[in-house]
Amino acid sequence: MKKNIAIFLSFLFISITSAKAETMIGITGAFHTLDVSGTEITRQSGEKNTGSVSESAVVPELFIESEADGIALGLSYVPTKNMGKKSRSDTNSEGDTGTYSAEAELSDVVQIYVDYTVSQYAGADIYVKGGLQFATIETVESLNSGSTYPNEDVYGFTLGVGAKGALPYGNNLFYKADITYTDFTDYKNSDQGGSGNRIEADLNDTAVKLSVGYKF
């Protein structure tokens, strides 16, 4: 499903690019902080085990943009973002005694976004950003109960602010710097083994990005 959405977004990007627009490609180094909170509801007992983790990582990103009249339409791709690992040890009478650990990552993150220039300062264009991201949450569990949870496609809404301008060296080279916040849809799934265990998780991403690119 997510691949079909990515193809659709690519065609949308191409179809609305005007002849007078500048096309730009580039690479981004992004410092992401992923905040994940989740709850596992276990078996017949209905016990709720909650946890949260904040994970930071530097992630590369590729992008292509088309800009005209202060509006840039962009498409970006991130191979993977690690969401961190969480573990705990439980002792109880419900048959769930042992060590539980879970690890997850976002894979094949595709985003379509719009940068709208609102002002200029010190030779740079100041813009606001709005975007929509699509990704797959891939889970890796090591649970004493034997529960495993499936991967799931999610989407997120992105808001941000940034600045961009020409680099003082090299023809047609430019830079971008922005801060973004993305709120992803909740991950909700049941144990693939049919034990009755369920899991719910909420994911938010804050990123500081620095990009360089080329206009043509």
Secondary structure by P-SEA (a helix, b strand, c coil): caaaaaaaaaaaaaaaccccbbbbbbccccbbbbbbbbbbbbccccbbbbbbbbbbbbbbbbbccccccccccbbbbbcccccbbbbbcccccccccbbbbbbbbbcbbbbbbbbbbcccccccccccccbbbbbbbbbbbbcccbbbbbbbbbbbcccccbbbbbcccccccccccccbbbbbcbbbbcccccccbbbbbbbbbbbbbbbccccc
